[in-house]
Amino acid sequence: MKPSENNKQDQIEIKTKTGELFNVPVEGSLGLLALGYVGLIAWRKKRKEVKLANGL
């Protein structure tokens, strides 16, 4: 549950206890909020990706 070392804002990976990658939902989640900064940045990145994909 920590950002990768190279570029913290571009490559955030959130993993579950079993080591699986967590798919960040566009609408966010309470779990992301509980992660603090890392969860907030992951959510913002996901929102930005979806907006760009939708041409907004």
C-alpha angles and dihedrals in degrees: 000000000000134000116262116259101241105064110354097197098045101043112039114160120187115194131191123233089267092055098254119139113253114231106224111225117227092231091053128229142236089250091060090051090051090056089062119203095005093052093046093051092046090052093047090049091051092049090050092050092051093047091051092047091051093046096244 
